[in-house]
């Protein structure tokens, strides 16, 4: 089971929902320790305890972390990783809620 990602607009209405796969989570957090250097990204490292809301500056910082971390993602997971970035980066999105298992 992966992360549940819920996207909200400025009015607080749900704009979308999708699952970030467990295999992508493992790619990001189990293969390297480099993620520890990324303040917002590392908040997603514990698969069972993650329950985070990102908005405003925190959302901007998460997007920056994801874009900077992209170089460490393997080619076979890069499309899924970029899709995640695209979803949370949409100009329509004001808040992102990410929850683990």
Biopython code that builds the backbone (N, CA, C, O; Angstrom):
import numpy as np
from Bio.PDB.StructureBuilder import StructureBuilder

atoms = [
    (1, "UNK", "N", (0.846, -1.174, 0.000)),
    (1, "UNK", "CA", (0.000, 0.000, 0.000)),
    (1, "UNK", "C", (0.894, 1.241, 0.000)),
    (1, "UNK", "O", (1.899, 1.278, 0.709)),
    (2, "UNK", "N", (0.544, 2.232, -0.771)),
    (2, "UNK", "CA", (1.338, 3.442, -0.878)),
    (2, "UNK", "C", (0.765, 4.587, -0.065)),
    (2, "UNK", "O", (-0.126, 4.395, 0.763)),
    (3, "UNK", "N", (1.281, 5.767, -0.309)),
    (3, "UNK", "CA", (0.762, 6.977, 0.331)),
    (3, "UNK", "C", (-0.524, 7.410, -0.354)),
    (3, "UNK", "O", (-0.660, 7.300, -1.572)),
    (4, "UNK", "N", (-1.464, 7.900, 0.440)),
    (4, "UNK", "CA", (-2.643, 8.554, -0.105)),
    (4, "UNK", "C", (-2.310, 10.034, -0.228)),
    (4, "UNK", "O", (-1.873, 10.665, 0.734)),
    (5, "UNK", "N", (-2.518, 10.577, -1.410)),
    (5, "UNK", "CA", (-2.224, 11.980, -1.673)),
    (5, "UNK", "C", (-3.532, 12.647, -2.088)),
    (5, "UNK", "O", (-4.150, 12.260, -3.080)),
    (6, "UNK", "N", (-3.950, 13.662, -1.313)),
    (6, "UNK", "CA", (-5.174, 14.395, -1.610)),
    (6, "UNK", "C", (-4.787, 15.840, -1.908)),
    (6, "UNK", "O", (-4.048, 16.471, -1.152)),
    (7, "UNK", "N", (-5.298, 16.346, -3.019)),
    (7, "UNK", "CA", (-4.986, 17.695, -3.479)),
    (7, "UNK", "C", (-6.204, 18.594, -3.275)),
    (7, "UNK", "O", (-7.325, 18.202, -3.597)),
    (8, "UNK", "N", (-5.988, 19.803, -2.739)),
    (8, "UNK", "CA", (-7.073, 20.749, -2.469)),
    (8, "UNK", "C", (-6.802, 22.077, -3.167)),
    (8, "UNK", "O", (-5.652, 22.490, -3.321)),
    (9, "UNK", "N", (-7.875, 22.736, -3.586)),
    (9, "UNK", "CA", (-7.740, 24.059, -4.202)),
    (9, "UNK", "C", (-7.800, 25.150, -3.134)),
    (9, "UNK", "O", (-7.866, 24.854, -1.941)),
    (10, "UNK", "N", (-7.776, 26.398, -3.563)),
    (10, "UNK", "CA", (-7.762, 27.532, -2.631)),
    (10, "UNK", "C", (-9.039, 27.638, -1.796)),
    (10, "UNK", "O", (-9.019, 28.192, -0.697)),
    (11, "UNK", "N", (-10.132, 27.113, -2.310)),
    (11, "UNK", "CA", (-11.396, 27.126, -1.576)),
    (11, "UNK", "C", (-11.510, 25.962, -0.597)),
    (11, "UNK", "O", (-12.489, 25.871, 0.143)),
    (12, "UNK", "N", (-10.520, 25.076, -0.586)),
    (12, "UNK", "CA", (-10.536, 23.928, 0.311)),
    (12, "UNK", "C", (-11.248, 22.713, -0.247)),
    (12, "UNK", "O", (-11.427, 21.716, 0.453)),
    (13, "UNK", "N", (-11.658, 22.792, -1.509)),
    (13, "UNK", "CA", (-12.333, 21.655, -2.142)),
    (13, "UNK", "C", (-11.309, 20.665, -2.669)),
    (13, "UNK", "O", (-10.242, 21.047, -3.149)),
    (14, "UNK", "N", (-11.649, 19.391, -2.572)),
    (14, "UNK", "CA", (-10.758, 18.344, -3.069)),
    (14, "UNK", "C", (-10.677, 18.413, -4.588)),
    (14, "UNK", "O", (-11.695, 18.411, -5.279)),
    (15, "UNK", "N", (-9.457, 18.473, -5.092)),
    (15, "UNK", "CA", (-9.217, 18.559, -6.543)),
    (15, "UNK", "C", (-8.802, 17.226, -7.146)),
    (15, "UNK", "O", (-8.941, 17.009, -8.349)),
    (16, "UNK", "N", (-8.299, 16.347, -6.311)),
    (16, "UNK", "CA", (-7.848, 15.064, -6.817)),
    (16, "UNK", "C", (-7.331, 14.195, -5.700)),
    (16, "UNK", "O", (-7.017, 14.656, -4.603)),
    (17, "UNK", "N", (-7.254, 12.913, -6.021)),
    (17, "UNK", "CA", (-6.774, 11.924, -5.072)),
    (17, "UNK", "C", (-6.021, 10.874, -5.861)),
    (17, "UNK", "O", (-6.483, 10.440, -6.916)),
    (18, "UNK", "N", (-4.876, 10.464, -5.366)),
    (18, "UNK", "CA", (-4.182, 9.343, -5.977)),
    (18, "UNK", "C", (-3.264, 8.690, -4.966)),
    (18, "UNK", "O", (-3.031, 9.221, -3.880)),
    (19, "UNK", "N", (-2.755, 7.546, -5.334)),
    (19, "UNK", "CA", (-1.863, 6.800, -4.453)),
    (19, "UNK", "C", (-0.448, 6.861, -4.994)),
    (19, "UNK", "O", (-0.195, 6.535, -6.153)),
    (20, "UNK", "N", (0.456, 7.278, -4.150)),
    (20, "UNK", "CA", (1.882, 7.227, -4.460)),
    (20, "UNK", "C", (2.340, 5.821, -4.092)),
    (20, "UNK", "O", (2.223, 5.413, -2.936)),
    (21, "UNK", "N", (2.848, 5.094, -5.043)),
    (21, "UNK", "CA", (3.112, 3.669, -4.843)),
    (21, "UNK", "C", (4.162, 3.393, -3.770)),
    (21, "UNK", "O", (5.068, 4.190, -3.525)),
    (22, "UNK", "N", (4.005, 2.258, -3.156)),
    (22, "UNK", "CA", (4.973, 1.810, -2.158)),
    (22, "UNK", "C", (6.350, 1.635, -2.789)),
    (22, "UNK", "O", (7.370, 1.902, -2.155)),
    (23, "UNK", "N", (6.369, 1.185, -4.043)),
    (23, "UNK", "CA", (7.661, 0.988, -4.712)),
    (23, "UNK", "C", (8.391, 2.313, -4.932)),
    (23, "UNK", "O", (9.618, 2.358, -4.845)),
    (24, "UNK", "N", (7.654, 3.397, -5.217)),
    (24, "UNK", "CA", (8.306, 4.700, -5.352)),
    (24, "UNK", "C", (8.784, 5.178, -3.980)),
    (24, "UNK", "O", (9.885, 5.716, -3.864)),
    (25, "UNK", "N", (7.985, 4.990, -2.963)),
    (25, "UNK", "CA", (8.418, 5.346, -1.605)),
    (25, "UNK", "C", (9.717, 4.622, -1.264)),
    (25, "UNK", "O", (10.650, 5.226, -0.736)),
    (26, "UNK", "N", (9.772, 3.329, -1.567)),
    (26, "UNK", "CA", (10.988, 2.560, -1.307)),
    (26, "UNK", "C", (12.166, 3.076, -2.115)),
    (26, "UNK", "O", (13.292, 3.123, -1.620)),
    (27, "UNK", "N", (11.911, 3.457, -3.339)),
    (27, "UNK", "CA", (12.968, 4.020, -4.199)),
    (27, "UNK", "C", (13.552, 5.277, -3.562)),
    (27, "UNK", "O", (14.769, 5.462, -3.550)),
    (28, "UNK", "N", (12.706, 6.120, -3.045)),
    (28, "UNK", "CA", (13.155, 7.394, -2.473)),
    (28, "UNK", "C", (13.864, 7.195, -1.135)),
    (28, "UNK", "O", (14.928, 7.769, -0.905)),
    (29, "UNK", "N", (13.279, 6.384, -0.253)),
    (29, "UNK", "CA", (13.734, 6.356, 1.124)),
    (29, "UNK", "C", (14.562, 5.147, 1.527)),
    (29, "UNK", "O", (15.266, 5.211, 2.535)),
    (30, "UNK", "N", (14.510, 4.070, 0.799)),
    (30, "UNK", "CA", (15.266, 2.893, 1.216)),
    (30, "UNK", "C", (16.583, 2.734, 0.481)),
    (30, "UNK", "O", (17.498, 2.087, 0.992)),
    (31, "UNK", "N", (16.697, 3.299, -0.682)),
    (31, "UNK", "CA", (17.889, 3.060, -1.484)),
    (31, "UNK", "C", (19.063, 3.968, -1.140)),
    (31, "UNK", "O", (20.214, 3.611, -1.394)),
    (32, "UNK", "N", (18.790, 5.126, -0.572)),
    (32, "UNK", "CA", (19.852, 6.094, -0.295)),
    (32, "UNK", "C", (19.528, 6.839, 0.994)),
    (32, "UNK", "O", (18.370, 6.907, 1.405)),
    (33, "UNK", "N", (20.532, 7.386, 1.616)),
    (33, "UNK", "CA", (20.287, 8.226, 2.785)),
    (33, "UNK", "C", (20.297, 9.704, 2.435)),
    (33, "UNK", "O", (20.233, 10.549, 3.327)),
    (34, "UNK", "N", (20.375, 10.021, 1.179)),
    (34, "UNK", "CA", (20.451, 11.413, 0.750)),
    (34, "UNK", "C", (19.199, 12.206, 1.098)),
    (34, "UNK", "O", (19.269, 13.423, 1.272)),
    (35, "UNK", "N", (18.063, 11.540, 1.201)),
    (35, "UNK", "CA", (16.802, 12.214, 1.491)),
    (35, "UNK", "C", (16.823, 12.933, 2.842)),
    (35, "UNK", "O", (16.044, 13.862, 3.054)),
    (36, "UNK", "N", (17.687, 12.524, 3.741)),
    (36, "UNK", "CA", (17.746, 13.149, 5.064)),
    (36, "UNK", "C", (18.139, 14.632, 4.993)),
    (36, "UNK", "O", (17.894, 15.386, 5.936)),
    (37, "UNK", "N", (18.737, 15.039, 3.897)),
    (37, "UNK", "CA", (19.162, 16.431, 3.723)),
    (37, "UNK", "C", (18.024, 17.342, 3.268)),
    (37, "UNK", "O", (18.201, 18.558, 3.200)),
    (38, "UNK", "N", (16.879, 16.782, 2.960)),
    (38, "UNK", "CA", (15.753, 17.539, 2.420)),
    (38, "UNK", "C", (14.658, 17.636, 3.483)),
    (38, "UNK", "O", (13.953, 16.663, 3.753)),
    (39, "UNK", "N", (14.526, 18.813, 4.076)),
    (39, "UNK", "CA", (13.678, 19.020, 5.251)),
    (39, "UNK", "C", (12.237, 18.549, 5.051)),
    (39, "UNK", "O", (11.717, 17.797, 5.876)),
    (40, "UNK", "N", (11.595, 18.973, 3.984)),
    (40, "UNK", "CA", (10.189, 18.603, 3.789)),
    (40, "UNK", "C", (10.061, 17.169, 3.282)),
    (40, "UNK", "O", (9.151, 16.452, 3.696)),
    (41, "UNK", "N", (10.937, 16.750, 2.413)),
    (41, "UNK", "CA", (10.889, 15.385, 1.880)),
    (41, "UNK", "C", (11.059, 14.351, 2.989)),
    (41, "UNK", "O", (10.386, 13.320, 2.987)),
    (42, "UNK", "N", (11.940, 14.620, 3.918)),
    (42, "UNK", "CA", (12.190, 13.637, 4.974)),
    (42, "UNK", "C", (10.989, 13.444, 5.887)),
    (42, "UNK", "O", (10.917, 12.440, 6.596)),
    (43, "UNK", "N", (10.042, 14.380, 5.889)),
    (43, "UNK", "CA", (8.817, 14.230, 6.677)),
    (43, "UNK", "C", (7.955, 13.075, 6.159)),
    (43, "UNK", "O", (7.043, 12.614, 6.845)),
    (44, "UNK", "N", (8.251, 12.618, 4.951)),
    (44, "UNK", "CA", (7.488, 11.530, 4.338)),
    (44, "UNK", "C", (8.191, 10.186, 4.465)),
    (44, "UNK", "O", (7.735, 9.195, 3.894)),
    (45, "UNK", "N", (9.274, 10.141, 5.193)),
    (45, "UNK", "CA", (10.101, 8.931, 5.212)),
    (45, "UNK", "C", (9.480, 7.770, 5.990)),
    (45, "UNK", "O", (9.687, 6.613, 5.624)),
    (46, "UNK", "N", (8.731, 8.050, 7.043)),
    (46, "UNK", "CA", (8.154, 6.964, 7.832)),
    (46, "UNK", "C", (6.798, 6.587, 7.254)),
    (46, "UNK", "O", (5.810, 7.302, 7.421)),
    (47, "UNK", "N", (6.774, 5.466, 6.583)),
    (47, "UNK", "CA", (5.599, 5.014, 5.856)),
    (47, "UNK", "C", (4.375, 4.876, 6.764)),
    (47, "UNK", "O", (3.250, 5.092, 6.314)),
    (48, "UNK", "N", (4.575, 4.525, 8.010)),
    (48, "UNK", "CA", (3.452, 4.261, 8.905)),
    (48, "UNK", "C", (3.028, 5.465, 9.743)),
    (48, "UNK", "O", (1.914, 5.485, 10.266)),
    (49, "UNK", "N", (3.886, 6.455, 9.877)),
    (49, "UNK", "CA", (3.562, 7.609, 10.718)),
    (49, "UNK", "C", (3.250, 8.873, 9.925)),
    (49, "UNK", "O", (2.802, 9.864, 10.501)),
    (50, "UNK", "N", (3.475, 8.857, 8.635)),
    (50, "UNK", "CA", (3.283, 10.068, 7.841)),
    (50, "UNK", "C", (1.812, 10.464, 7.791)),
    (50, "UNK", "O", (0.946, 9.664, 7.438)),
    (51, "UNK", "N", (1.556, 11.706, 8.149)),
    (51, "UNK", "CA", (0.238, 12.327, 8.045)),
    (51, "UNK", "C", (0.502, 13.825, 7.981)),
    (51, "UNK", "O", (0.384, 14.529, 8.984)),
    (52, "UNK", "N", (0.855, 14.300, 6.808)),
    (52, "UNK", "CA", (1.347, 15.668, 6.647)),
    (52, "UNK", "C", (0.452, 16.493, 5.728)),
    (52, "UNK", "O", (-0.075, 15.998, 4.732)),
    (53, "UNK", "N", (0.295, 17.763, 6.090)),
    (53, "UNK", "CA", (-0.356, 18.753, 5.236)),
    (53, "UNK", "C", (0.702, 19.748, 4.790)),
    (53, "UNK", "O", (1.488, 20.243, 5.597)),
    (54, "UNK", "N", (0.710, 20.030, 3.514)),
    (54, "UNK", "CA", (1.650, 20.991, 2.949)),
    (54, "UNK", "C", (0.856, 22.097, 2.267)),
    (54, "UNK", "O", (-0.001, 21.833, 1.424)),
    (55, "UNK", "N", (1.150, 23.334, 2.641)),
    (55, "UNK", "CA", (0.553, 24.493, 1.975)),
    (55, "UNK", "C", (1.519, 25.660, 2.125)),
    (55, "UNK", "O", (2.446, 25.611, 2.933)),
    (56, "UNK", "N", (1.297, 26.686, 1.357)),
    (56, "UNK", "CA", (2.139, 27.870, 1.447)),
    (56, "UNK", "C", (3.611, 27.570, 1.261)),
    (56, "UNK", "O", (4.004, 26.873, 0.325)),
    (57, "UNK", "N", (4.416, 28.101, 2.159)),
    (57, "UNK", "CA", (5.867, 27.932, 2.062)),
    (57, "UNK", "C", (6.288, 26.466, 2.181)),
    (57, "UNK", "O", (7.224, 26.031, 1.510)),
    (58, "UNK", "N", (5.600, 25.710, 3.030)),
    (58, "UNK", "CA", (5.947, 24.285, 3.176)),
    (58, "UNK", "C", (5.713, 23.530, 1.865)),
    (58, "UNK", "O", (6.513, 22.670, 1.498)),
    (59, "UNK", "N", (4.633, 23.844, 1.165)),
    (59, "UNK", "CA", (4.371, 23.200, -0.120)),
    (59, "UNK", "C", (5.434, 23.608, -1.138)),
    (59, "UNK", "O", (5.936, 22.769, -1.886)),
    (60, "UNK", "N", (5.772, 24.880, -1.165)),
    (60, "UNK", "CA", (6.841, 25.348, -2.065)),
    (60, "UNK", "C", (8.157, 24.647, -1.766)),
    (60, "UNK", "O", (8.875, 24.248, -2.684)),
    (61, "UNK", "N", (8.474, 24.496, -0.492)),
    (61, "UNK", "CA", (9.715, 23.818, -0.101)),
    (61, "UNK", "C", (9.684, 22.338, -0.471)),
    (61, "UNK", "O", (10.702, 21.786, -0.889)),
    (62, "UNK", "N", (8.524, 21.689, -0.321)),
    (62, "UNK", "CA", (8.403, 20.291, -0.729)),
    (62, "UNK", "C", (8.644, 20.147, -2.223)),
    (62, "UNK", "O", (9.362, 19.244, -2.653)),
    (63, "UNK", "N", (8.053, 21.025, -3.013)),
    (63, "UNK", "CA", (8.232, 20.976, -4.465)),
    (63, "UNK", "C", (9.703, 21.184, -4.824)),
    (63, "UNK", "O", (10.233, 20.497, -5.697)),
    (64, "UNK", "N", (10.355, 22.121, -4.157)),
    (64, "UNK", "CA", (11.793, 22.341, -4.376)),
    (64, "UNK", "C", (12.588, 21.096, -4.023)),
    (64, "UNK", "O", (13.463, 20.675, -4.781)),
    (65, "UNK", "N", (12.282, 20.500, -2.859)),
    (65, "UNK", "CA", (12.961, 19.267, -2.454)),
    (65, "UNK", "C", (12.781, 18.178, -3.499)),
    (65, "UNK", "O", (13.744, 17.509, -3.875)),
    (66, "UNK", "N", (11.559, 17.998, -3.967)),
    (66, "UNK", "CA", (11.286, 16.954, -4.962)),
    (66, "UNK", "C", (12.049, 17.199, -6.251)),
    (66, "UNK", "O", (12.639, 16.276, -6.812)),
    (67, "UNK", "N", (12.040, 18.427, -6.718)),
    (67, "UNK", "CA", (12.767, 18.752, -7.955)),
    (67, "UNK", "C", (14.266, 18.538, -7.791)),
    (67, "UNK", "O", (14.926, 18.044, -8.705)),
    (68, "UNK", "N", (14.798, 18.902, -6.651)),
    (68, "UNK", "CA", (16.230, 18.715, -6.412)),
    (68, "UNK", "C", (16.596, 17.250, -6.227)),
    (68, "UNK", "O", (17.704, 16.839, -6.571)),
    (69, "UNK", "N", (15.680, 16.463, -5.689)),
    (69, "UNK", "CA", (15.941, 15.051, -5.428)),
    (69, "UNK", "C", (15.808, 14.184, -6.681)),
    (69, "UNK", "O", (16.274, 13.045, -6.708)),
    (70, "UNK", "N", (15.181, 14.722, -7.697)),
    (70, "UNK", "CA", (14.900, 13.978, -8.929)),
    (70, "UNK", "C", (16.136, 13.297, -9.509)),
    (70, "UNK", "O", (16.023, 12.212, -10.079)),
    (71, "UNK", "N", (17.290, 13.898, -9.379)),
    (71, "UNK", "CA", (18.522, 13.335, -9.950)),
    (71, "UNK", "C", (18.926, 12.018, -9.282)),
    (71, "UNK", "O", (19.731, 11.269, -9.835)),
    (72, "UNK", "N", (18.379, 11.733, -8.107)),
    (72, "UNK", "CA", (18.726, 10.505, -7.383)),
    (72, "UNK", "C", (17.734, 9.365, -7.621)),
    (72, "UNK", "O", (17.924, 8.264, -7.106)),
    (73, "UNK", "N", (16.692, 9.618, -8.386)),
    (73, "UNK", "CA", (15.661, 8.614, -8.645)),
    (73, "UNK", "C", (16.053, 7.814, -9.886)),
    (73, "UNK", "O", (16.467, 8.383, -10.896)),
    (74, "UNK", "N", (15.920, 6.502, -9.804)),
    (74, "UNK", "CA", (16.296, 5.633, -10.927)),
    (74, "UNK", "C", (15.389, 5.886, -12.128)),
    (74, "UNK", "O", (14.257, 6.349, -11.982)),
    (75, "UNK", "N", (15.897, 5.581, -13.294)),
    (75, "UNK", "CA", (15.161, 5.821, -14.535)),
    (75, "UNK", "C", (13.827, 5.094, -14.571)),
    (75, "UNK", "O", (12.859, 5.617, -15.123)),
    (76, "UNK", "N", (13.753, 3.899, -13.995)),
    (76, "UNK", "CA", (12.498, 3.155, -14.054)),
    (76, "UNK", "C", (11.414, 3.737, -13.144)),
    (76, "UNK", "O", (10.243, 3.393, -13.304)),
    (77, "UNK", "N", (11.762, 4.595, -12.208)),
    (77, "UNK", "CA", (10.785, 5.250, -11.327)),
    (77, "UNK", "C", (10.652, 6.746, -11.605)),
    (77, "UNK", "O", (9.832, 7.424, -10.986)),
    (78, "UNK", "N", (11.449, 7.254, -12.528)),
    (78, "UNK", "CA", (11.480, 8.696, -12.765)),
    (78, "UNK", "C", (10.144, 9.237, -13.266)),
    (78, "UNK", "O", (9.721, 10.306, -12.825)),
    (79, "UNK", "N", (9.470, 8.533, -14.170)),
    (79, "UNK", "CA", (8.179, 9.017, -14.672)),
    (79, "UNK", "C", (7.154, 9.147, -13.556)),
    (79, "UNK", "O", (6.428, 10.139, -13.488)),
    (80, "UNK", "N", (7.095, 8.157, -12.688)),
    (80, "UNK", "CA", (6.152, 8.207, -11.570)),
    (80, "UNK", "C", (6.513, 9.345, -10.620)),
    (80, "UNK", "O", (5.631, 10.045, -10.121)),
    (81, "UNK", "N", (7.798, 9.528, -10.372)),
    (81, "UNK", "CA", (8.258, 10.611, -9.504)),
    (81, "UNK", "C", (7.906, 11.974, -10.100)),
    (81, "UNK", "O", (7.430, 12.860, -9.390)),
    (82, "UNK", "N", (8.136, 12.138, -11.385)),
    (82, "UNK", "CA", (7.809, 13.400, -12.061)),
    (82, "UNK", "C", (6.308, 13.650, -12.087)),
    (82, "UNK", "O", (5.874, 14.800, -12.010)),
    (83, "UNK", "N", (5.515, 12.601, -12.193)),
    (83, "UNK", "CA", (4.056, 12.747, -12.141)),
    (83, "UNK", "C", (3.623, 13.256, -10.769)),
    (83, "UNK", "O", (2.718, 14.085, -10.667)),
    (84, "UNK", "N", (4.264, 12.765, -9.725)),
    (84, "UNK", "CA", (3.995, 13.250, -8.372)),
    (84, "UNK", "C", (4.311, 14.745, -8.278)),
    (84, "UNK", "O", (3.513, 15.522, -7.754)),
    (85, "UNK", "N", (5.461, 15.133, -8.779)),
    (85, "UNK", "CA", (5.850, 16.554, -8.768)),
    (85, "UNK", "C", (4.833, 17.386, -9.538)),
    (85, "UNK", "O", (4.408, 18.445, -9.078)),
    (86, "UNK", "N", (4.453, 16.906, -10.695)),
    (86, "UNK", "CA", (3.487, 17.627, -11.538)),
    (86, "UNK", "C", (2.165, 17.830, -10.793)),
    (86, "UNK", "O", (1.590, 18.917, -10.836)),
    (87, "UNK", "N", (1.687, 16.797, -10.118)),
    (87, "UNK", "CA", (0.411, 16.897, -9.405)),
    (87, "UNK", "C", (0.458, 17.895, -8.269)),
    (87, "UNK", "O", (-0.459, 18.705, -8.131)),
    (88, "UNK", "N", (1.488, 17.864, -7.460)),
    (88, "UNK", "CA", (1.547, 18.776, -6.318)),
    (88, "UNK", "C", (1.957, 20.189, -6.725)),
    (88, "UNK", "O", (1.776, 21.130, -5.952)),
    (89, "UNK", "N", (2.506, 20.349, -7.927)),
    (89, "UNK", "CA", (2.980, 21.649, -8.398)),
    (89, "UNK", "C", (1.934, 22.441, -9.180)),
    (89, "UNK", "O", (2.159, 23.606, -9.508)),
    (90, "UNK", "N", (0.828, 21.839, -9.471)),
    (90, "UNK", "CA", (-0.192, 22.514, -10.272)),
    (90, "UNK", "C", (-0.579, 23.843, -9.636)),
    (90, "UNK", "O", (-0.706, 23.942, -8.415)),
    (91, "UNK", "N", (-0.765, 24.855, -10.464)),
    (91, "UNK", "CA", (-1.121, 26.182, -9.945)),
    (91, "UNK", "C", (-2.494, 26.191, -9.282)),
    (91, "UNK", "O", (-2.791, 27.101, -8.509)),
    (92, "UNK", "N", (-3.333, 25.204, -9.565)),
    (92, "UNK", "CA", (-4.657, 25.100, -8.946)),
    (92, "UNK", "C", (-4.598, 24.559, -7.523)),
    (92, "UNK", "O", (-5.569, 24.675, -6.776)),
    (93, "UNK", "N", (-3.473, 23.972, -7.144)),
    (93, "UNK", "CA", (-3.352, 23.310, -5.853)),
    (93, "UNK", "C", (-2.866, 24.287, -4.784)),
    (93, "UNK", "O", (-1.863, 24.980, -4.960)),
    (94, "UNK", "N", (-3.597, 24.325, -3.679)),
    (94, "UNK", "CA", (-3.249, 25.207, -2.565)),
    (94, "UNK", "C", (-2.749, 24.415, -1.357)),
    (94, "UNK", "O", (-1.952, 24.918, -0.565)),
    (95, "UNK", "N", (-3.223, 23.173, -1.220)),
    (95, "UNK", "CA", (-2.832, 22.335, -0.082)),
    (95, "UNK", "C", (-2.776, 20.883, -0.526)),
    (95, "UNK", "O", (-3.574, 20.433, -1.349)),
    (96, "UNK", "N", (-1.810, 20.158, 0.041)),
    (96, "UNK", "CA", (-1.635, 18.737, -0.258)),
    (96, "UNK", "C", (-1.598, 17.994, 1.078)),
    (96, "UNK", "O", (-0.844, 18.354, 1.982)),
    (97, "UNK", "N", (-2.415, 16.966, 1.182)),
    (97, "UNK", "CA", (-2.388, 16.103, 2.366)),
    (97, "UNK", "C", (-1.835, 14.751, 1.934)),
    (97, "UNK", "O", (-2.326, 14.145, 0.982)),
    (98, "UNK", "N", (-0.805, 14.283, 2.646)),
    (98, "UNK", "CA", (-0.162, 13.011, 2.334)),
    (98, "UNK", "C", (-0.191, 12.155, 3.588)),
    (98, "UNK", "O", (0.293, 12.557, 4.645)),
    (99, "UNK", "N", (-0.769, 10.963, 3.452)),
    (99, "UNK", "CA", (-0.891, 10.061, 4.601)),
    (99, "UNK", "C", (-0.391, 8.680, 4.234)),
    (99, "UNK", "O", (-0.622, 8.193, 3.127)),
    (100, "UNK", "N", (0.294, 8.061, 5.169)),
    (100, "UNK", "CA", (0.776, 6.701, 4.996)),
    (100, "UNK", "C", (-0.247, 5.692, 5.449)),
    (100, "UNK", "O", (-1.433, 5.993, 5.580)),
    (101, "UNK", "N", (0.226, 4.507, 5.682)),
    (101, "UNK", "CA", (-0.640, 3.387, 6.034)),
    (101, "UNK", "C", (-1.158, 3.481, 7.444)),
    (101, "UNK", "O", (-1.903, 2.606, 7.887)),
]
sb = StructureBuilder()
sb.init_structure("model")
sb.init_model(0)
sb.init_chain("A")
sb.init_seg("    ")
for serial, (resi, resn, name, xyz) in enumerate(atoms, 1):
    if name == "N":
        sb.init_residue(resn, " ", resi, " ")
    sb.init_atom(name, np.array(xyz, "f"), 0.0, 1.0, " ", f" {name:<3s}", serial, name[0])
structure = sb.get_structure()
